Amino acid sequence: MSAEVAPHGDKSGLAATALAAMGVVFGDIGTSPLYTMKEVFGGHHPLPINADSVLGILSLVFWALTVTVSLKYVVFITRADNKGEGGIMALTALALRTANASPRVLWAMSALGIFGAALFYGDAVITPAMSVLAAVEGMEVVTPSLEPYVLPVTIAILVVLFVFQRHGTAAVGALFGPLMLFWFVCLGALGLWQVIQHPSVLLAINPWYALRFIFEHQGMAFVALGSVVLAITGGEALYADMGHFGRRSIKWAWFACVFPLLYLNYLGQGALILADPTTVENPFFLMAPSEILRIPLVLLATVATVIASQAVISGAFSLTSQAMQLGYCPRIRVKFTSEREKGQIYVPNINWLLLAAVIVVVLGFRSSSNLASAYGIAVTLTMMIDTILAFVVVRALWQWSWPRAALFLVFFVVVDFAFFSANVIKVFDGGWFPLALGLSVFILLSTWKRGRQLLYEKLAHDTIPLAAFIASLEMGGPLRVDGTGVFLTATPDGVPRALLHNLYHNKVLHERVVLLNVDVEDVPHVAEAERVRVEALPAGFHRVFVRYGFKDEADLPRAMELCAGHGLAFEMMETSFFLGRETIVTMPIAKRSRMAHWRQVLYTWMFRNADPATAFFKIPPNRVVELGAQVELS
């Protein structure tokens, strides 16, 4: 999908996509006011409540939103699109196109990108738990007697949210934008009500208050940064969801609506805390001008957090699908929940794993204040990885001069590192959880990638050259039978193992033999006109090359229909698919291998539990013949 969804002159189209973006892109950052100021002044490391600290924090929040979200993501990084798509996978793909880079540098950039993607799963667990719990805690503000029901209600909402995923969001997605627009309007109105009564907080826009707070209270300011970062969590979603709505729509929604209304709410909370320090218990809900309005505000906040959670859950599904296509994840079942939108997918295994992890987090941390200790470290580390990869892109692909590129890197890395280092102190208070989860996912992704590489090298090493095999058939070969035999192969220049096994056991060869090679490229989508390429070879052999982008749906029967336009028509009822079904044999510990024994065991387990190629490529099961072989990774 193009990054520019609405034509330049189509103001109504731009407004529509900007409104839709509010329902997906800004959910996470838009619910940050529920807990940010509460954590700064009432959390585990509370600041003293006085004019200096409140104005200093409000100034830090404003400039964090300005520098990290507005400048870094909206102005700069969203320009680094991969055929209109954003996100750390797309940024990594762009960085890997660096010309003349050494294999070690390419490996390091790939590892950085995959680790950043792995950290997203930690965010996908923390965000629903944190945001929904913070919203439901508003029940305590309405009446303290409801406190025992906060955890059960939170878990019930989360269970319903994850159970609903299998139905897709197409039916209710159209409501997300208007609901979030109403949410942001309410944020601004609540903040404006307090700012009118205490207009002095508007001074916080002056950066001097942030600088003075940092220089005069260095220790407190450093600790406070770990809480201020909560205001920008979700900022990376602006880039990750760019492919759905386009850069212009996201930019206009942010600057014209979301940013001013969001910050107005922070100003209002600051004004309220200055006027009444006891409101630090939950300044967001206590901003409501009357107790009667707090009940609908709790309900609205809960809806907003559910929408924010939906966005990050959908992001986890999309990231898993991309990882599968790029070879970092074994094949697992993916369901498309919309006939019109390719991005509407549901991954059952990931869904239930996320739900289990979210419930464990809610029961383990028990409050949004405790969860705030775990929130932020993974996000800030991802943001720093984004900056490093973006530096490679602006230097290598955009041809920026070294001084200009270095200025870009130093400026944003200093900011990112300041937030990250402030969050490092949270590691023992709960920050270990998203890091451990991200590291675990990284080990899984990198192990699968390395195992696949070794497996393909082993298969390629043992493969007979195709040209020599075809030449041998001209001197007399096996019996040729009617029909078409299709052999999936990763090495189109060699003879597939499944073909050799079929020839060895059945002593026959089909009249027409097709070697089918599927390649997933580092672009989000490949046009259907460029999907297939057909090569006719002697002796009734053909090579078919099928290309997909990492966000395309793999559908081989559809791709084979396209071959008719290249002179190779298929009759499905006369076509048999032969698939190799390798069994990985783990090497003994004493035997030297290029892969550690524990990783071999892990890869073997993942390999055995991967979905079969028939389901992933949508091959009719009644047309498939599987031929097995044992392979020992070297």
N, C-alpha and C positions, 0 to 999 in steps of 0.2 A: 504494500500500500504506500502510496506516495506520502512524503512528509508534509506536503502542502495540500491538505484536503480541500480547502475552500479556495476558489480562484480569487485573485487579488481584488477584483471589483465586486465580488459576491459577499456583501456585508451580512446578508441574512444567513448565508451558508457558514460564514465565519462565526457568527453569533451562535448558531445551532451547535457547531462542533465545540466551541468554547464552553457552552452550557453542558454538553455531554462530557467534556473533559473533567468538569467539576465533580461529576459522579464517580470517576475512576481515579484520575490522576491526583487529586488533592484531598482524598479521604483521610490519609494517614496524617499529613501535616495539618489538615484542617481540624483534627480532633486533639491536637497537642495542647491547646489551652485548657483541656480538662485536668491536666496533671502537671504542667511545667512550673507555673508559679507556685503551686502547692508544694512541689518537691523542693524548689529553691529555698522557700522560707519556712517550710514545715516538715521537711523530709528528714533523712538520716543525718545530714550535715546542714542544719538550718542556719541561715544568715540572720544577724540582728536586724530588726525592723526599724529603720530610720530613713530619712530622706536620701542620704548618700547611697545606701545600699539599694533601695528601691529604684532610684533613678539610674544608678549604675547598672543594675540588672536589666532594666527596661531598655537602656541604651545598648547593652550587649546583645539582647534579643533582636533589636532592630538591625544592628550591623551584622549579626550572624545571618539573619534572613536576607539582608542586602548582598553581602559578600558571597556566601556559600550558595544560596538558592538562586538569587536574582542574577548575579554576575557569573558565577561559575557554571551553574547548570542551564539557566534560561538563556543567557547571552552567549556563552562560549560552547559548552559541551554539547548542547542540542544541535549545534551546527555539524558535529561529527556524526552524521547518520550513515548507515549502511543501506543504501537504496531505500531511504525513508524510515528505516527501523532504528530504534535506539536500544539502550540497555548495555550491561557490561559484556554480554556475549558479542553484540555488534561492535562495541568499542575494541574488544580483544581481536576480533576478526580484522578490523581496520589496522590495528597496531602490528599484526602479524604480516601485513603486506609491505613492511619496511624493506626496501631494497638493500641488498648486500649485507644484511644482518647475519651474524654468525649463528650456527645452530644452538649454541648455548644461550645467546640473547633471546632467540625465538622461544626456546624452551622456558626461559625465565618469564617472559611476557605471557606465554600461554598458562604457566602455573599461577601467575598473579591473577589473571582473568578468571581461571577456574576456581581459585580460592575465594575471590570476590563473589562469584556466583554461588559458591557453597555457603558463604555467610548469609546469603539472602534467605536460606531456609531457616536460619536462626531468627531472622526478622519475621518470617512468615509464622513462626510459633509465638514470638513475644508480642507482636502487634495485636492480634485478636485478643489475647489474654489481657494485655495491658489496657487497651482502649475500652473494651466492653466492661471490664472490671471497674475502671475509673468512672464510666457512665453510671453503672448500677450502684456504685457507692453514693451517688446522689440521693438514694433512698434514705441513707442515714441522715442527710441534711433535712429532708422532709420531716422525718420523725425517727429519733434514735432507736425506737423499739423495733424498727425494721432491720437493724444491723445483722441479726442471725440469718436473715434470708438473702444477704448479698451474695455469698458464694453459691448457694443452690440456684438462685435466679441466673447468675452469670453462667454457670455450667449448662443450665437448661437452654439459654439463648445460644450458646456456642454449639451445643449438640444439634439444635434445630438448624443452625446456619450450615454446619457441615453435612447434615443429612440432606439438606435441600440442594447441595451442589450437583447431585446427579441429574437434576432437572434443568440445569443451566440457568443463566441469568438473562437470557434474551427476553423473557416475558416481563420481568420487572426492571430490566436495565434502563428502559426509557424513563423510569421514575427517579433514577439515581441523580441525574443532573438537576432537575427542579428541586428535589429534596435537599441536595447539598447547597444549592443556591439559597434556599430558604434558611438553611443552617448558617451560612456565612452572613446573611443579612441579620439574623438574630445575634450572631457573635458581635457584629458591628454595632447593633442597636444597644445591646447590653453594655458594651464598652463605652459608647458615646454617652449613655445615661450617667455613668460614673465620671467620665472626663469633664462633662459640663459642670459637675459639682466641684471638681478638683482639677482645673485646667493646668496646674503647674506641672503635671506629669508630661505634658507635651514637650518640655525641655529635654526629655530623654533622647530625642532624635539627634541632638547635638553629640557628636562622638567624644567630646571632651569628658562627659560624665562617665563613659565606659573607660576611657584612658585613666582618668583620675582614680576611679574605683580599683583598677588593676594595679596602678603604681602605689597607692596608699594602703591597699589591703591585699598584698600579693598572695599570701597564703589562702585567705578566704576567696579571693577571686579565682584562684586555680581550682579550688574545690567546686566553686559555683559553676565553672564552665562545664563540669560533668553533668549538671542539671540543665544549664542553658541549652545544651545540645539537644535536649528533648524537643525544643521548639522547631528544630530543623529536620528531625527524623521524618522520613517520607519525602525529603527533597530530591533524592535520587530517582523517585518514581516519575518525576517530570520527564526525565530522559528515557527511563525504561518503557513508558507507555506512549512515547512520541509517535510510534508507527500507527497507533490507532486514531490519533486525532490531528497530528501535524504540529510542527513547531510554532506556526503563527497562532493557532488556536490556543495552545498552551501558554504562549507568551502573553497574548491579550487577556486571557482569563486570569493569569497571575497578576499582572500589573494593574489591570482595570478593576478587578474585583477582589480576588482572594487575598493578596498581600495587604492592601489598606484595611480591609475589614478584619483580617486576622490580627494585625498589629493593634488596631483600635481596641480589640478585646483585651490584649495584653496590657495596654495602657489603662483600661478600665479596671482590671484586676489590681494593678499597681496602685491606682488611686484609692480603691476600696481598702487595700491593706494599710495604706498610710492613714486613712481616716479611721479605721477600726482594726487594729492589729489582731483581734480575736478571730477575724474572718479568714486568717491564714489556714484554718482547719480545712476549708474547701472554698477558696475565693471564687471559683467559677460559678457554682450554683448559688452562692450567697450574693452574687451580683444581681440576681432577680429582684426587682423592686418590691415584690410582695411574696408572701409564703404561698399564695394560691398559684402563682406562676411557676413555682418550682417543680410541681408535679408534671405539667406538660414539658418543662425544660428537661427533666430527667428522661422522659419518653423520647423527646426529640434527640437528645444526646445519645441515647441507646440506639436509635435508628441510624444516626450518623456513624457511630462506631461499627455497627454491623456492615454498613456500606464500605467503610474503610477496611474492615477485615476481608470483605469480599474481594476487594481489589488486590490485596496481598496474596490471598489464597489463589485467585486466578493467575497471578504472577508466578506462583510456585508451579502450577500446572503447566503454564507456558514455558517456563525455564526447563522443566523436566522434559518436555517434548523437544525443545531445542537441543538439550544435552543428548537425547537419544539420537537425533538426526546427525549430530556432529561426532558421534561415536564415544561419548563420555559416560553413557548410561546404557545398561542392558535394555532390551525391548520389554516394555510393560504395556499393559492394555490402556489405550486412550480412546475415549468416546467423544464424538463430536456432537454437541448438544444443540447446534443450530445449523440448518441447511444453508443459511445465507452468510453467516460470519465464520470464517476459518478460525478466528481466535477463540471462539466459544468451545472450549474443550473441558473434559472432565477425566481425571486420572484417579481411578478408585483407590489404588494402593497408596498413593501420596496423600489422598484425602483422609483416609482412616489413620495413617501414621501421624499426620498433622493434628488431627482431633485428639488422639491419645496423648501426644506431646503437650498440646495446649491444656488439656485437663490436668495433667501432671504438674504443669507450671502454675496453674491457678491454685491447685490444692497445696503445692509446695510453698509458694510465696504469699498467698492469702490476701494480699492487699496491693493496690496500685503503687503505693509508696515503696513497698519491698521490691516490686517488679521494676521500679525505676532504677534500682541498683543494677539490674541485669540489662536494662535497655540503654543503648547508645554506643557501647563499645564495638559491637559488630558493624553498626551503621557508619561510625566514624572511620573504621578501618576500610570499609568498602569505599567510602568517599575518597580516602587517600589513594587507594588503588586506582580509582577513576582518574584522579589527577595525574598520576604517573603515566597511565596509558594514554591519556589525552595529550600529555607532553610529547610522547612518541609520535602521535598523530600530527600535531601542529608542526613538529620539526621535520618529520620524514615525508609526510604526505602533503601538508599545506606549504611546505618549503619556507617556514618562518626562519629568520636569521637566529643564530645562536643566542645573542643578547636578548632578543624579544622572547624566544622560547624559554630561556632560563628565567627571565622575569616572571613569565606565566607560571612556571614550575615553583619557583621560590615563594611567590606571593601566596598561592593557594595551598602549597604543602605546609607552610608555616601555620596557616589557619587550621588546616586539617590536623596537623600534628598537635597543635595546642588542644583541640577538642579530644583527640585520641588519648593523649597523655593524661588529661584530666579524668578520663574514663578508666584508665588503667587501675586507678585506686579502687575501682568498683569490683575488680576481679574476684576478690575473696568475699564480697557481699552479694554475689550472684552473677557478676559479669562473666564468670567462668562458663556459665551454661550456654549462651549463644556461641562462644568461642569453641567450646567442646563439640557442640552440635555441628558448627561449620567445619571444624577440623575432621570430624567423622565423615561428613558428606564429601569433603575434599579427598580423603583417603579412598572412599568408594569410587568417586569419579576418576581419579588418577589411576587407580588400580585397574579399573575396567579398560581405560584407554591404553595403558601399557600392556595389559594382557592381550587385547585385540591386536596390537602392533606385533607382538611376538608370535601370536597365532597365525597372522597373515604372512609373516616372514617365513614361518615354518612351512605353511602350505605352498607358498610361492617357491621355496627351495626344492620341494618335492614334486613340483609340477613339470609335466612334459611340455615342451614348446608346441604350441598349437600348429604352427606351420609345418613342422616335421610330422606331426600326427596326421594332418590332412594329406600330406604327400605320400605317407605310407598307405593310405586307403586306395590310392590310384593303382597300387600294385596288387590289389586284391584284399578285400576286407570282409567284415562280418555281414550277415544278412541284413538288408535294409527293409524296414517295415513301414507301413503307411502311417501317416500322421506327423505331428510335430513334437519334438522333445525340447523343452526349454530348461536350460541349466543355469541357475544363478551362480555367478562367479565374481570374486573380488579381483581376479587376475585374468583379464580378457585375452592376454597373449598366451595363456597356458591352457591345458586341458583340465577341466574341473574334475575333482576326485569323484564326484557323483557319476560323471559320464564313464570314467574308467571302471568304477564298481559295477555299473549297469552292464557295461560291455563284458566284464569278467564273469558276472553271474548269469546274465540272460543271453549272452552271445549274440545280441542284436543291436542295431543302431537305427534310429528313426530316419525316414526319408529326408526329413528336413530337421536340422539341428540348429537351435538358437542359443547362443551364449549371451546371457543377459547380465549386464553390469550396471549397478545402481551407484550413483555418485551424489553425495550431498555436499553442496558448495557453501562457501562462507558468505552467502548472500541470503536475505530472508525469503525471496521468492524467485522462481525461474518461470518465465513466460511459457505458456503451453505450446506456443509455436517453436520454442527452443527445447522442449522437453525431451525429445528422442532423436537419436541419430542411428542410422542403419548402415551396416557394411555387409555387402554380399561377398562371400568367400567361395572357393571351389568346393566340390563334392557335397553340395546342398547345405553348407554351413553358412550361418549368418551371425554377425555380432550386432547386438543392440545395446546402445548406451543410453541410459535414462538418467536425467539430471533433475535434482530437486533442490530447492532452497531449504534452509534450516527451519523455516516456519511453514513449509508446504506439507500437505497431507500425502503420504506415500500410498499410491493406488496403482499397482502394476497392471491390472486388467484395463484400466482406463488408458494407461500409457501404451499398452499393446494395441489398443484401438487406433491410437495416433500413428502407429507404424504403417497402417494401410496407405497413408499419404506418401510413404517412402517406398512403396512397392512391396511391402511385406504384410499381407493380410493374415489374420489369425481366425480360425474357427475354433472357439473355445472347447467344444465337445470333441474335437479331434486333437486337442493339445494336452500334453502331460508335462507337469512341472516336476523336475528332479532336484531335490534339495539334499545337500550334504548335512548330515547330523553328527557333528563331531562330539566326541566325549573326551574331555580334558583329563589327562592323567597327571597327577601331581608328582613331581620328581622327588626322590629321596633327599632328606636333609643333607646327607653327606655328599651328594652330587652337586657340582657347581652349576649355577644357573644365573641368568641375567635378571632374575626376579627372585626376591626373598621368598623363603618357603611359606611364611605366614601370608604373604600377598598371593602366592599361588593358590593356597587353600581358600582365601577370600574370593579370588577370581573364579575358581572352580565352582564355588557355591553360587556366585552370581550367575555364572554361565548356565548352570543347571536349572536355575529358577527363572531365567529369561523366557518371555513369551516366544512361541515359535514364529518363524518368518511368515508362515501362512497368514496368521492373524494380522501381523504388522503391515504386510504388503497387500492385504485383502485378496489373497489368492484363494480361489474356490477349493475347499478342503478335499472335495471328491476328485480333483484333478491332480493331486499331489502324491508323489512317491518319494519317501525319505530313505536315504542310504547312509548308514552310520560308519564311523571310523574312529579309532582312538588316536589321540594326538598328545604327545608329551612336549611341553614347552621347554625350550632350551635356554 
